[in-house]
């Protein structure tokens, strides 16, 4: 995972590509967003339908307070797009 940045301190999610998924962090909350490789190494398909809750350290079961809002999803997508650009990846969201 990337080192904390000013963006993370302000509450913006930060994403890191691990070769199979985007690891998204916002404070102590985590989210693993899997991506399938498409037509070559640099094209990815990211499936968003299963994203419903943040994972919190020390909390194995999702709580209502961990539910993703529309604003959360928008910020998560921005973080993933920024990381994909840095890695030279092309992504499609489904």
Buried (B, 14 or more C-beta within 10 A) or exposed (E): EEEEEEBBEEEBBBBBBEEEBBBBBBEEBBBEBEBEEEEEEEBBBBEEEEBEBBBBEEEEEBEEEBEBEEEBEEBBBEBBBBBBEEBEBEBEEE
